């Protein structure tokens, strides 16, 4: 597969595009689902095109997230919070609105610079245990250290979490969000698999990782973002994991996540999805209907490449992210146009590649729908809405 966020600027780049193995493995000892082929993080993340603040859905999520943490810790203007992989600072801006001091750690130079321009203090580094020690010495202990949708990107998660544990205060919390493997499997969210995501976490390996990092899970929340995620709150010095964390381990085992047979069944379901989705799109095209895509997310590029959906089926897709517009999707080389192209060109059907934002997209595109346009959601099964 090509790298899911490596968009191309011109057709001349197509022939030199790099591809890497994308094989998923299951560990029978600890039940972690993971990639074994690791792409250099400098290649993946030093220049990045995903912006957390590009979606109103995510901005609303961050507003609630910041309020939740502020209430749990009774944060005041004297307190200090850190977000690792802070992206454009969307979450930290919400803490700033609450009067809390913030610091972001973001390895993507282009995005870190944008965050600083927007008033969010940001260090451009990859986070690890050594940096956690350095930041504690330089800034003092943080009441909250947050790591959202980054733990899955890290090749040494124990070192990463030890850095978080070093940086957090004795009365603080280390908080992370990760897509939940149970939801990925149940909802057939196979497009979430790409090279940036080295691990696909369930509660069982997460509890083990926390223990090895000197942390214990004191609270678990299940949140709807990214197709269903776990938000775990961890602390130093706690006696054991919270009851809801242990209950989640039992729920996952009852759903077969500790057995390889469940993943074999998942693979067969994924194959059926590809056949059904391509069949629907080809049927519409043969009937003379025009097609396009909505969104150019990383997950969409896994789906497009795995299903072999290129410009012959989807002549273009649209996106609100200015860093993607005017470029071509990895592998399938579909042009990315501004969202205004939907009303200008009025395709009959639009495949929502950013299906996790479907509700937001439908609201934004009410005029397109009133004009007779139809949307297709590909996951968990292709459906016209």
N, C-alpha and C positions, 0 to 999 in steps of 0.2 A: 504494500500500500504506500502511496505518497504520504507525506506529513500533512495532517488534517488542516493545519493553519498556514501552510506554505503556499499562499496564493501567488499566481504568476502575473507578471506585468504585461508581457507581450507574447504573441504566438511563437516568436523565435526561441523562447525559453522551453517550449514543450518537450523537445527532443532530449534535453539534458536533465530532465526532472529526475530527482532521486527517489528510489523506493526502498522500503525496509520491510523485513518480516513482521507480520502482525499475527502471531500465534498466541493463544491464551492457554495457560496451564493451571491445573488444580493441584494443590499440595495436600496429599492424603494425611499428613501429620498435623498441620495446623489449620487446614481448610482454607488457606488464603488462595484467592484466584488472582493470577498475576501474569504479566508479560515477562519473558526471560531476556528478550532482545531489547537492550537499553540504548536509546539514541542520546548522544551527547546533549546535556541540558543547555549548553551554550547555543547549540544549533536550534533547539526548540524554543527557548525563552528569551534570548538576549534582545531580540526584536519581535514584538508580539502584536497581534491584530485583534485580540478579543478584548472588549471593553465591558466591564461589569455594569457601567452606568448607561449603556445604550438601550436598556429595556426598562419600561415603567414597572413591569412585574418585579424585576430585581431591585429597583429603587424602593418600592414599597416593602419588599422583603427586608432590606437593610434598615429601613426606618423602624420596623417592628423588632428586629434583631437588636439594634442599639438600645432601644427602650427596655427590652427584656434583660439585657446584661446590666444596664444601669440600675434597674430595680433590684436585681438579685444581689448586686454588690454594693448597693447604696452609694453609687459613685458621686463624687463632688469635684469641684474645680481643682482640688489638690491632687486628684488622682490622675493616673497616666495609663493609657492602654496602647498596646502594640498589635498591629495586624501584619502577619507574615503573608507574602504574596498579595499585597494590598491593591494591586492593579491601579485603577485610576483614582483610588481613594474614596469611592462611593460610600463604603461603610464608615470609614473614619470621619467623613464629613458629617454623618448623622451624630456621631459622638461629639464632634465639635459644636453642633447645634445645641447639645445638652450641656455644654460648658466644660467638657472633659478634655484634658491634654492628650495628644495623639502622636504616634509615630508609625509610619509605614515602612515595610521592607519589601522591595519589589525589584527583581533582577532584570526586567525588561526596561532597557534604557529609555526607549521612546515613551513608554507609559509612565514611568517614574517621573520623567521630566514634565509630562502633562499634569500629573498629580501635584507636583511642586508649584507649577504655575497656578493651580487652583487653590493654593494655600494649605496643602496637606504635606507636612514635613515627611520626606521619604528618603530612605537610604537605598542605593542601587547595589544590592548584593544578593547572592544566594544564601539562604539561611541554613545554619547548622549549629552544632553544639558550641563550637568555638565562637561563632558570632553571638550566640546567646550570652555567653560569659562576657564578651566584650561590651555588648549593649548594656548589661546590668552594671558593669563598672562605670560606663560613661553616663548613663541616664538614671540609674537606680532601678529598683524592682517595679514591675508593672502589675497593676491590679488584675488586668486581663490580658492574656496573650491569645490572639485568635488566628486560626489558620483555616481558611474556607476554600474548599475545592483545590487544595494544594497537597495534602498528605498523600493522595493517590499519585502525585507526580514525582514523588521523592524515592530515590533508589535506596536510601538508608533511613527508613522512617524512625528507627530507634534513636539514632544520632539526632535527627530532627526534633523529636519529642523531648529528648534530654535537653536540647537547647531551649525549648519552650519552658520546661520545668525549672531550668536555671534562672530564666528571666522573670518568672512570675513570683509575686510576693507570697509569703506564708499564708496570707488570708485571701489570696487571689485564685483565679481560675484559668486553666488552659482550656480553650474551647475550639473545637473543630467541627466543620461540616464536610461530609463526604456523601456522594451518591450511595444509596443503600443497595447492596447486591441483591437482597431479597426482592426489591422493587424491579431492579434491572431484569432479573430472571422472570418474575411473574408477569411483567408487562412487555416482555420481549424487546427490551431497550438495547438491542445489540449495537446500534449506531453510537452508543456511548463509549464503545471500545475503540480507542485509537492510541497512537504512540505516546502521547503525553500522559495518559492514564496507565501507569505501570501496575497499579493494584486496584482491585474491585472488592471493596471491603464489606464484610458482614461484621456483626458484633463480636463473634468469637475471636478472630485474630486481633481486632481492635483492643479487646480487653487484655490480651497477652502483650501487645505492644505497649499499652499503658503501664502494665506491671514492670516490664523491662526498662521503662523510662523513669521509674520512680513515681508514677502517678496512679491514682485510682479514679474510676468513673463514679461521680457523685450524682449525676443527673443525665437523662437521655430524653431528647425530644425528636419526634419525627416530623419533618417539615416537607412541604410539597415541591420545593424548587428542584429543578434538574431531574424531573421525573420521579422524585421521591428520595429524600436525603435524611441522614442521621445527623443530629447536632448533639455532640457529646461534650459534657462539662467534666473536667478532670481537676483534681487537687492533689497537692503533696500532703502526705501525712494522714490521709484518710485510712481508716481501718480495713475497708473492703469496698467492693463495687456495690453500687446501688441495686436494690431489688429489681428495678425495671430493666437494668442492663442485663442481669442474669436471666430474667424472664425472656428477654429478646433472644438470647442465645438458645433457649429452649424452643422458642417459636421458629427460629431458623432451622433447627435440627428437624423439627416436625415437617418442615417444607422441603426437606431433603438436601439442604445446602452442604451437609457434611458427607454426602455420597456422590461419587462420580457419575452415577446413573442419571442424576438430575441434570447434569450438564450435557450429557449425551442427548437427552430429550430436548433440551434447549437448542442444541445445534440443529436437530431435525426441524424444530419449529422455525428457526431462522431461515433455513432453506425454503420452507414452504412460504414464508413471508416474501422472500425474493421472487419466487415464481408468481405469487398472487399480485404483487405490486407491478412487476413488469407486464404481466398479462393485462391488468387494468389500463395502464398507460398506453400500451400498444393497441388495445381495443378502441380507446378513445381517439387515438391518432388515426387509425384506419377508418373510423367513422367520420373523419374530417374535422374533429375538434382540435382547437389550438391549446397548447399547454405552456406553462411556465412554472417556476419555483418561487417560494417565498422564504427568504433567509439564506445565508451562506455560513451556517454554524459549522464548527468542527465535526459535530455528530453527523450533519448532513453529508459531509464529504466521505465519511465511512459508508453511509448508506448508498450514495451515488456510485462509489467505486465498487462496492461489493455487488450491487445489483446491476452494474453495467449501464447506468443511466447517464447518457451524454447529451450533447446538443441536438442529436437527431430526435430525441424524445422531449427534452426540455431545452428549447432554444436559448433561454436565459433564466436567471433568477434575480431577485431583488433583495436589497438589504439596506438597513438604516445606518450601518457603520461606514463612515466615510473612508476608512482605511481599506475597505474591501471593494467599494464601488469602483468600477473601471478596470478591475482585474479579472482573472480567470480562476475558477475553482481548481484545486489540486487534482491531478489525475484525469478527470473527465473534461476539464477545460471549458466549462460553461461560463459565459460572460455574466458578470455581476453588475446589475444596473441599479440606479436609484429606485426607491419605492414608487415614485411618480410614474414609472414605466407601466405599472399595472393599469392605470386609468388611460394612459396614452395608447397602449397596445391592446388592452382588453382581451387577454386570452380567455378561452371558455372555462378552463380548469387550472387551478394553481395548487401544486403540491407543496404543503407546508413542511419544509425541512426543519424549521425551528418549531417542531410540534409541541414542545414544552411551553411555548408562548402562544398557543393557538387561540386561547380566549382573548388575549390582548390584540392579536392580529385581526381577529374577526371584528372587534370593536373599531379598530383603526381603519379597516377597509369596508366600512358599511356602504359607502358609495359604490364600490366595485360590486358588492353583493346585490345592491338594489338594481344595478344594471344587468343582472343576470349571471354574474360570475359565480363559480362554484369552487369550493376548496376540497382538497383531498388530504386526509391525515394518514400517514403510512404505518404508524405504530399504535397498538400491537398488531392490528391487521388493517389493510388498506380500506379506507372508508370515505365516501363522498359526504360532505356536510354542507 
